[in-house]
Amino acid sequence: MSKASQKSPDPKQKEKDATKMHRRSRTGCFTCRLRRKKCDEGKPACRACKHLGLKCEYKRPMWWSNNEQRRQQKEIIKNIIKRTKLNEKTNQPLPASANTPPSLCHSLPTTTTFSDHIARTRSASVESQFSNEFNFNQIPSHDYFSSSMMPPPELASSHGHFPMFQPYEVDIKTETQTFINDIPTHRDSSISTFSTYQVPSTPHSSNFSLQPTESWVQQDYYESRRESLTEEPLDFQSFDFPHGPFTPTHQAIIDVDDCDRHLLDHFVDKVLRLIFPILDVNQHGSAGHDVVLPALEKNKTYLHCCLSIAALHMKATERIQGEHIDNDIMRHRYATISKLCEALNLDTDHDQILEATLGMIFFQCSVGRPEDSLPDIPWHQHFQAATSLVHKLDLPRHLVDLNAHPDAQPPFNMTLTAWIDILGATMVGRVPAFADTYREKNMAHSSMGLADLMGCDDRVMYLISEIACLEAMALEGMEPMQLCNHIRYLGDQITAMDPGASALASTYSSTGAIRPKQLRKNMTAVFRCAARIYLCILVPDFDRYSPSITALVDALVQAMEFVPAGPEGFDRSLVWPLLIAGSVSLPESSFRNMFNDRCQRLGEASDMGSLGRIKELLKDVWRTNDAAFARGERHSMHWRDAMRQKGWDFLLI
């Protein structure tokens, strides 16, 4: 049989193929993804799994959700691969001799034709009817020098004795599947990048051998090499959650009437991801499972609150009108309030009452259009009940006791209360209810988890609490000289914690994954600029046309460039600083162009929740102040006065 002539490959084309970047697949089988191997996505089983005798799983397996189970599965796969390779070696034919019987391999199908997906060691044969499409003239070649095989370029290392060990970056993708009453309802995934360094073995180790970097050639077809990337353990628990630690294999069982099933499904699918976006990033997508779903299972009052919020969101996003949807909103709203009043009278289950009360206050910030105001008790009156519950649970003392234990987890409900308390105090011009607690935490340089929950460094939030206290005293008639001294002192405190522009950097890693710590730094810079503007507004005879105020607004705009925008961005987590800076921006300010551009990129979602409300509020403030400026008047309308004119009493955070 004649052999076909082969063309020598073009060197330029070969070099181009070798350096071509590979786009990582997100739809390959979970076995290949665990092995960090390229999957050809063959159905019902990919070629790699069939060749190695592995179980090919495209449906999310149970072991995928747990790091320990992943490690166990990886060991099982390694053992299977070792046995397969050992069988291949033992089944290799001996050199043919005169007494060697003829091979029978041509009488059986090849590996790819079996239906049980178990690897076979026989290869194609010229005489076999199953090998008609096999090219026997092709010379197998292993491109050992392609970009996927070669090690990365050697970098300068400070570890001179171990030049082959280099720091590396690991992308960890976390996927969560939500089951409600055994029904899969929602699936989330997030990618986080972690930089780490693998500590090299010592030369005295028994299995240590110094190998040159050039010998680290990796062949994808074999698994005999030693794994060089160790998984970094992750701590998904940043808080002491009221319902205990979350179990990944747990399936939520939520008791809900059939007529409300669609509201529960809508809440899990559409609303859950809007509530704690920063916590989702820091907890790698598990915030809903750690906070909301356990409460829906165990807290009936909380469930009614969430169903009311789901109906409100459905009305706004799907443009549903009529008595039926309005009845769903108000029915569950009043059920929430009545159960809260009943529980308060019984003076029991304080944890669950606080949880539902905070949910009723906070969830309203994520949904609804500005005109979807409920004829309800104002948020700050609900917060008075929450404050009483916090004192009954003695959470402030517990939080201060954690100052001596920096690694301890703060109570989640207390951290959420602090977020509402500090920024809510600026809405009504009063002293935060737990200002003394924040002051103690600040003096002890102790965190209470605000950075993990809402994105701003705790120290900046503590200073915003102090500015709110100062504003409350100014409204009560503090002497101007004393007021200016306090303003100067707090201004110095803000300056002392400013790391400079060099701290701002892209939120995304080189692979497109969000870097949670860098996101917090960038968002803290935005809050820091807004805090300074908020402080300057307290200066007697404040003038928003001052060059210093214009410079502060421009600095906030520059910091916003490092915060992701659009539907997957975090504009909805920056409502308060956008309100503070926007209220003093001038007609030609870069802030207005930036704000309008980010709202356009966000789409219809920019009209929802607190962001939609400040969008309408700033329009009124700009219209009034710009008209006054055109008449030559220098006075400005405060955004709080615009809220009173509109009859609004919203919590804008």
C-alpha positions in Angstrom: 0.0 0.0 0.0 1.5 3.3 -1.1 2.0 6.1 1.4 0.6 9.5 0.7 3.1 12.2 0.5 3.0 14.7 3.4 3.4 18.5 3.1 5.9 20.0 5.4 4.1 22.5 7.7 4.6 26.2 7.2 7.0 27.4 10.0 5.1 30.7 10.3 1.7 29.0 10.5 3.1 26.5 13.0 4.4 29.4 15.2 1.1 31.1 14.9 -0.8 28.0 16.0 1.6 27.5 18.9 1.1 31.0 20.2 -2.6 31.0 19.6 -4.5 31.7 22.8 -7.0 29.0 23.9 -10.4 30.2 25.0 -11.4 28.2 28.1 -14.7 26.3 27.6 -17.4 26.6 30.2 -19.6 23.8 28.8 -17.2 20.9 29.0 -17.9 17.9 31.1 -17.3 18.2 34.9 -14.6 15.5 34.9 -12.4 17.4 32.4 -13.1 20.6 34.3 -11.9 19.0 37.5 -8.8 17.7 35.7 -8.3 21.1 34.1 -8.2 19.5 30.7 -9.6 20.5 27.4 -12.9 18.7 26.7 -14.1 18.0 23.1 -17.7 18.0 24.6 -18.6 14.8 22.8 -21.9 13.3 23.7 -22.9 11.1 25.4 -19.2 11.0 26.6 -16.2 13.0 25.6 -13.2 11.3 24.0 -10.8 11.9 27.0 -13.2 10.3 29.5 -13.7 7.3 27.2 -10.0 6.9 26.5 -9.1 6.9 30.2 -12.1 4.9 31.5 -13.7 7.8 33.4 -17.3 8.6 34.1 -18.2 11.5 31.9 -20.6 13.8 33.6 -22.3 16.8 32.0 -25.0 17.1 34.6 -23.7 18.9 37.7 -22.5 16.1 40.1 -23.0 16.3 43.9 -19.2 16.4 44.5 -18.8 19.6 42.6 -20.3 21.8 45.3 -17.8 20.8 48.1 -14.0 21.3 48.1 -13.4 18.2 50.2 -15.5 16.0 47.9 -13.7 17.5 44.9 -10.4 16.5 46.3 -11.7 13.0 47.0 -13.1 12.8 43.4 -9.7 13.9 42.0 -7.9 11.1 43.9 -10.4 8.6 42.6 -9.8 9.8 39.0 -6.1 9.7 39.5 -6.3 6.0 40.6 -8.5 5.1 37.7 -6.1 6.8 35.3 -3.1 4.9 36.9 -4.9 1.6 36.4 -5.8 2.4 32.9 -2.2 3.4 32.0 -0.9 0.2 33.8 -3.3 -1.9 31.7 -2.1 -0.2 28.5 1.5 -1.1 29.4 0.8 -4.7 30.3 -1.4 -5.2 27.2 1.3 -4.0 24.8 2.2 -6.9 22.4 5.6 -8.6 22.5 7.8 -8.4 19.5 6.5 -10.7 16.8 8.3 -14.0 16.1 7.8 -17.0 13.9 5.7 -18.7 16.7 3.6 -15.6 17.5 -0.1 -16.2 16.5 -1.7 -13.6 14.3 -3.4 -10.6 16.0 -7.1 -10.7 16.4 -7.5 -7.0 17.2 -9.1 -6.4 13.8 -12.2 -8.5 14.8 -13.4 -6.1 17.6 -14.8 -2.6 17.5 -12.6 0.4 18.5 -13.0 2.4 21.7 -15.3 5.0 20.2 -17.9 2.4 19.1 -18.6 0.9 22.5 -21.8 2.0 24.3 -20.6 1.5 27.9 -17.9 4.3 27.6 -15.3 2.0 29.2 -11.8 2.5 27.7 -10.4 -0.3 25.5 -6.8 -0.7 24.7 -7.1 -2.1 21.2 -6.4 0.2 18.3 -7.6 0.5 14.7 -6.7 -2.2 12.2 -6.2 -2.0 8.4 -8.4 -5.1 7.9 -11.2 -4.1 10.3 -14.6 -2.9 8.9 -14.8 -0.5 11.8 -11.7 1.3 10.7 -12.8 2.6 7.3 -12.4 6.3 8.3 -9.1 5.9 10.0 -6.1 7.5 8.3 -3.3 5.0 8.5 -1.0 7.2 6.5 -1.0 9.9 9.1 2.2 10.0 11.1 1.3 10.8 14.8 3.2 13.8 16.1 3.2 15.3 19.5 3.7 19.0 19.5 5.8 19.2 22.6 6.8 22.8 21.9 3.3 24.4 21.5 2.2 27.2 23.8 0.0 24.8 25.8 2.9 22.4 26.5 5.7 24.8 27.2 6.1 26.2 30.7 5.7 30.0 31.2 8.7 32.2 30.7 11.0 32.1 33.6 10.7 35.2 35.8 13.2 36.6 38.3 12.7 34.9 41.6 13.8 35.9 45.0 14.2 32.2 45.9 17.5 31.5 44.4 17.8 28.0 45.6 14.5 27.0 44.1 14.3 28.7 40.6 11.6 26.3 39.3 9.0 27.4 41.9 7.2 30.5 40.9 4.2 32.3 42.3 1.0 31.6 40.3 -2.5 32.8 40.0 -5.5 30.5 40.4 -9.0 31.1 39.0 -11.7 29.5 41.1 -15.1 29.2 39.6 -18.0 28.8 42.1 -21.3 27.5 40.9 -24.4 27.3 42.9 -27.7 25.5 42.1 -30.7 26.4 44.2 -33.3 23.7 44.9 -36.7 24.7 46.3 -38.8 21.7 47.4 -36.5 19.4 45.3 -37.0 21.6 42.2 -34.0 23.3 40.6 -34.9 27.0 40.4 -31.8 29.2 40.1 -28.2 28.7 39.1 -25.4 31.2 39.7 -21.7 31.1 38.9 -18.8 33.4 39.8 -15.1 33.4 39.1 -12.5 34.7 41.6 -8.8 34.9 41.1 -6.4 34.2 44.0 -2.7 34.8 43.9 -0.7 32.3 45.9 2.8 30.8 46.3 3.5 27.1 46.6 6.2 26.5 49.3 8.9 24.4 47.8 10.1 21.2 49.4 13.4 21.3 51.2 16.5 19.7 49.7 16.4 17.2 52.7 13.1 15.8 51.6 13.4 12.2 50.5 11.6 12.6 47.2 13.0 16.0 46.3 15.0 16.4 43.1 16.3 19.6 41.6 15.1 19.6 38.0 15.9 22.4 35.6 13.0 24.5 34.5 13.5 23.5 30.9 12.5 19.9 31.7 9.0 20.8 32.8 7.4 19.8 29.5 3.8 18.8 30.1 2.0 16.3 27.8 -1.8 16.5 27.8 -2.3 12.8 26.9 -0.8 11.4 30.1 -1.6 11.8 33.7 1.6 10.5 35.2 2.9 13.9 36.1 2.7 15.3 39.6 0.1 18.0 40.3 1.8 21.3 40.8 -1.2 23.5 41.6 -2.7 22.9 45.1 -6.2 24.1 45.8 -6.3 27.0 48.2 -8.8 26.6 51.0 -11.5 29.2 51.0 -13.5 30.6 53.9 -17.0 31.2 52.7 -18.2 32.3 56.1 -17.5 36.0 56.7 -20.4 36.4 59.3 -22.1 34.7 62.1 -25.4 34.0 60.3 -28.5 33.5 62.4 -29.4 30.1 60.9 -26.0 28.5 61.3 -23.5 27.4 58.7 -24.7 26.6 55.2 -24.5 23.0 53.9 -23.9 22.9 50.1 -26.0 19.7 49.7 -28.9 21.1 51.6 -32.1 21.5 49.6 -34.5 24.2 50.9 -38.0 23.1 51.8 -40.2 26.2 51.8 -43.8 25.9 52.8 -45.8 28.2 50.5 -49.4 28.2 49.2 -49.9 27.1 45.6 -51.3 30.6 44.7 -48.0 32.1 45.9 -45.7 29.6 44.2 -45.1 32.0 41.2 -44.0 34.7 43.6 -41.5 32.5 45.4 -40.0 31.4 42.1 -39.8 35.0 40.9 -38.1 36.0 44.1 -35.4 33.3 43.8 -34.8 33.7 40.1 -35.0 37.5 39.7 -34.8 39.3 43.1 -32.3 37.3 45.1 -29.3 38.4 43.1 -30.2 42.1 43.5 -30.2 42.1 47.3 -26.5 41.6 48.4 -24.4 42.0 45.2 -21.1 42.8 47.1 -21.6 40.0 49.6 -22.2 37.7 46.6 -18.8 38.6 45.2 -17.0 38.2 48.6 -18.8 34.9 49.4 -18.4 33.6 45.8 -22.1 33.5 45.0 -23.3 32.0 48.2 -24.9 35.0 49.9 -28.5 34.0 49.0 -27.9 30.5 50.3 -26.3 31.8 53.5 -28.7 34.6 54.3 -32.0 34.4 52.5 -33.0 30.8 51.8 -32.5 29.6 55.4 -34.6 32.5 56.6 -37.4 31.6 54.0 -37.4 28.1 55.4 -37.6 28.9 59.1 -39.1 32.4 59.3 -42.7 32.8 58.1 -42.7 36.5 58.7 -39.6 36.8 56.6 -41.3 34.7 53.8 -44.3 37.1 53.6 -41.9 40.0 53.4 -40.0 38.4 50.5 -43.2 37.5 48.6 -44.4 41.1 48.9 -41.1 42.3 47.5 -41.3 39.7 44.7 -44.8 40.9 43.7 -43.6 44.5 43.7 -40.6 43.6 41.5 -42.8 41.6 39.1 -45.2 44.6 38.8 -42.4 47.0 38.0 -40.3 44.8 35.6 -43.1 43.0 33.8 -45.5 46.0 33.6 -48.3 44.1 35.3 -51.3 46.2 36.2 -54.5 45.4 38.0 -56.0 44.5 41.3 -54.5 41.0 41.5 -50.9 42.1 41.6 -51.7 45.0 43.9 -53.5 42.6 46.2 -50.5 40.2 46.3 -48.2 43.2 47.3 -50.4 44.4 50.1 -51.7 41.0 51.3 -48.2 39.8 52.1 -47.1 43.3 53.3 -49.8 43.4 55.9 -49.2 39.8 56.8 -45.6 40.7 57.5 -46.6 43.7 59.7 -49.3 41.8 61.6 -47.0 38.9 62.4 -44.3 41.3 63.5 -46.7 43.1 65.9 -47.9 39.8 67.2 -44.3 38.6 67.9 -43.4 41.9 69.5 -46.3 41.6 71.9 -45.2 38.0 72.8 -41.7 39.3 73.2 -40.2 36.0 71.9 -38.1 34.9 68.9 -36.2 38.2 68.8 -33.7 36.9 66.2 -36.5 36.1 63.7 -38.3 39.4 64.3 -35.2 41.4 63.8 -34.4 39.4 60.6 -37.9 40.1 59.1 -37.9 43.8 60.2 -34.5 44.4 58.5 -35.7 42.6 55.4 -38.8 44.8 55.2 -36.7 47.9 55.5 -33.8 46.9 53.3 -35.4 44.9 50.4 -37.5 47.9 49.4 -34.2 49.5 48.3 -33.7 46.9 45.6 -37.0 46.9 43.8 -39.9 49.0 42.5 -40.2 52.2 40.5 -40.1 55.6 42.2 -43.9 55.9 41.9 -44.4 52.5 43.5 -44.6 53.9 47.0 -46.5 51.8 49.5 -49.0 53.4 51.9 -47.0 52.1 54.8 -45.2 53.1 58.0 -42.0 55.0 57.1 -38.8 53.0 57.2 -37.3 54.9 60.1 -40.3 53.9 62.3 -39.7 50.3 61.4 -36.1 50.9 62.3 -37.0 52.0 65.8 -38.5 48.5 66.4 -35.3 47.0 65.0 -33.2 49.1 67.3 -35.2 47.9 70.3 -34.6 44.3 69.2 -30.9 44.9 68.8 -30.7 46.1 72.3 -32.7 43.1 73.6 -30.3 40.7 71.8 -27.4 42.7 73.3 -25.7 42.8 69.9 -23.7 46.0 70.4 -22.0 44.6 73.5 -21.3 41.4 71.6 -19.8 43.4 68.7 -17.5 45.4 71.0 -16.4 42.2 72.8 -15.1 41.0 69.4 -12.5 43.8 69.4 -10.2 41.4 71.2 -10.8 38.7 68.6 -10.0 40.1 65.2 -10.7 36.8 63.4 -14.1 36.4 64.9 -17.2 36.6 62.7 -19.5 39.5 63.5 -23.3 38.9 63.7 -24.8 39.4 60.3 -27.9 41.1 61.5 -25.9 43.7 63.5 -23.7 44.5 60.4 -26.9 45.0 58.3 -28.4 47.1 61.0 -25.2 49.3 61.0 -25.4 49.8 57.3 -29.0 51.0 57.5 -28.3 53.0 60.7 -25.3 55.0 59.4 -26.5 55.9 56.0 -30.1 56.1 57.1 -29.1 58.8 59.7 -28.0 61.0 56.8 -31.5 60.7 55.2 -33.2 62.3 58.2 -30.4 64.4 59.7 -30.1 62.6 63.1 -27.5 60.8 65.2 -27.1 57.1 64.3 -28.7 54.9 66.9 -25.4 53.0 67.6 -23.0 55.8 67.1 -21.2 55.0 70.3 -20.6 51.4 69.2 -19.1 52.5 65.9 -16.9 55.0 67.7 -15.5 52.2 70.0 -14.9 50.0 67.0 -13.1 52.8 65.2 -10.8 53.5 68.2 -10.0 49.7 68.5 -9.3 49.5 64.7 -11.8 46.7 64.6 -14.0 45.6 61.7 -17.6 44.7 61.9 -17.9 43.3 58.3 -19.3 46.4 56.5 -16.6 46.1 53.8 -17.7 42.5 53.1 -21.4 43.3 53.1 -21.6 46.6 51.2 -18.2 47.3 49.8 -17.0 50.3 51.8 -14.1 50.1 54.3 -15.4 50.0 57.9 -13.3 53.0 58.9 -14.8 55.2 56.3 -18.3 54.1 57.4 -17.4 55.0 61.0 -16.4 58.5 59.9 -19.6 58.9 58.0 -21.3 58.1 61.3 -19.3 60.8 63.0 -20.2 63.3 60.2 -23.9 62.4 60.7 -23.5 63.1 64.4 -21.9 66.5 63.6 -24.7 67.4 61.2 -27.4 66.6 63.8 -25.6 68.9 66.3 -25.3 71.6 63.6 -29.0 71.4 62.9 -29.6 71.9 66.7 -27.6 75.2 66.6 -23.9 74.4 67.2 -21.7 77.5 67.2 -20.0 78.1 63.8 -16.5 78.2 65.2 -16.9 75.0 67.1 -18.5 73.4 64.0 -15.6 74.4 61.8 -13.1 72.9 64.3 -15.0 69.6 64.2 -15.1 69.7 60.4 -11.4 70.3 60.2 -10.7 67.4 62.6 -12.9 64.9 60.6 -11.3 66.2 57.4 -7.9 65.3 58.7 -9.2 61.8 59.6 -10.4 61.3 56.0 -7.1 62.4 54.6 -5.2 60.1 56.9 -6.9 57.0 55.5 -6.5 58.0 51.8 -4.0 55.6 50.2 -3.7 57.8 47.1 -4.6 57.3 43.5 -2.2 54.4 43.2 -4.6 52.2 45.1 -7.1 52.3 42.3 -6.8 49.6 39.8 -8.9 47.4 37.5 -11.4 45.3 39.3 -10.9 42.4 36.8 -8.0 40.0 36.7 -6.2 39.1 33.4 -8.7 36.3 33.0 -11.8 38.5 33.4 -12.6 37.4 37.0 -13.6 39.9 39.7 -11.0 40.6 42.3 -13.1 41.2 45.5 -10.3 43.0 47.5 -9.7 45.4 44.6 -13.4 46.0 44.2 -13.6 47.0 47.9 -10.7 49.4 47.5 -12.3 51.1 44.5 -15.7 51.4 46.1 -14.1 52.7 49.3 -12.4 55.5 47.2 -15.9 56.5 45.9 -17.4 56.5 49.4 -14.4 58.4 50.8 -14.9 61.2 48.2 -18.6 61.3 49.0 -17.9 61.5 52.8 -15.6 64.5 52.3 -18.3 66.2 50.2 -20.9 65.4 52.8 -18.6 67.0 55.4 -18.0 70.1 53.3 -21.7 70.7 53.0 -21.8 71.3 56.7 -19.5 74.3 56.4 -21.3 77.6 57.1 -22.1 79.5 53.8 -21.3 76.4 51.7 -20.9 77.2 48.1 -21.2 74.3 45.6 -19.5 76.5 42.9 -16.3 76.5 44.9 -13.3 75.0 42.9 -12.5 72.7 45.9 -16.0 71.1 45.6 -15.7 70.8 41.9 -12.3 69.0 42.4 -13.9 66.6 44.9 -16.7 65.7 42.5 -14.2 65.1 39.7 -12.2 62.8 42.0 -15.3 60.8 42.6 -15.9 60.5 38.9 -12.3 59.3 38.4 -12.8 56.6 41.1 -16.0 55.5 39.4 -14.1 54.6 36.3 -12.6 51.6 38.3 -16.1 50.3 39.4 -17.7 47.9 36.9 -20.9 49.4 35.2 -23.8 47.8 33.4 -26.2 45.0 34.3 -23.3 43.0 36.0 -21.8 46.2 37.6 -22.2 47.7 41.0 -23.9 51.1 40.5 -26.8 50.0 42.6 -24.4 49.5 45.5 -23.2 53.2 45.2 -26.5 55.0 45.6 -25.5 57.1 48.6 -22.2 58.5 47.2 -23.9 59.1 43.8 -26.6 61.1 45.6 -24.2 63.1 47.7 -21.9 64.0 44.8 -24.7 64.5 42.3 -26.6 67.0 44.4 -23.7 69.4 44.3 -22.6 68.8 40.7 -22.7 71.8 38.3 -24.3 71.8 34.8 -20.9 71.3 33.0 -19.7 68.8 35.6 -18.3 65.5 34.3 -20.4 63.8 37.0 -23.6 64.3 35.0 -22.2 62.8 31.8 -20.8 59.9 33.8 -24.1 59.3 35.7 -26.2 59.4 32.5 -23.8 57.1 30.7 -23.8 54.5 33.5 -27.6 54.6 33.7 -27.9 54.0 30.0 -25.5 51.1 30.2 -27.6 49.7 33.1 -30.8 50.0 31.0 -34.2 49.7 32.5 -32.7 48.5 35.8 -31.5 52.0 36.4 -35.2 53.0 37.0 -35.6 50.5 39.8 -35.0 50.6 43.5 -33.0 53.3 45.2 -31.0 54.1 42.1 -34.1 54.9 40.2 -35.3 57.1 43.0 -32.1 59.2 43.2 -32.2 59.4 39.4 -35.6 61.2 39.7 -34.5 63.1 42.8 -31.3 64.5 41.1 -33.4 65.6 38.1 -35.5 67.8 40.4 -32.4 69.1 42.3 -30.6 69.9 39.0 -33.6 71.6 37.5 -34.1 73.9 40.5 -30.4 74.7 41.1 -29.6 75.2 37.4 -32.5 77.6 37.0 -31.4 79.6 40.1 -27.9 79.8 38.7 -29.2 81.1 35.4 -30.9 83.9 37.3 -27.6 84.7 39.0 -28.6 83.3 42.4 -26.0 81.3 44.3 -28.2 79.4 46.8 -28.8 75.7 46.2 -31.6 73.3 47.1 -30.6 70.5 49.4 -31.6 67.0 48.2 -33.4 66.4 51.4 -35.7 69.4 50.7 -36.4 68.0 47.3 -37.5 64.7 48.9 -39.9 66.6 51.2 -41.4 68.4 48.2 -42.1 65.1 46.5 -43.5 63.6 49.7 -40.8 60.9 49.7 -39.6 59.1 52.8 -37.3 56.5 51.2 -34.1 54.9 52.5 -31.7 55.7 49.6 -28.9 53.2 50.0 
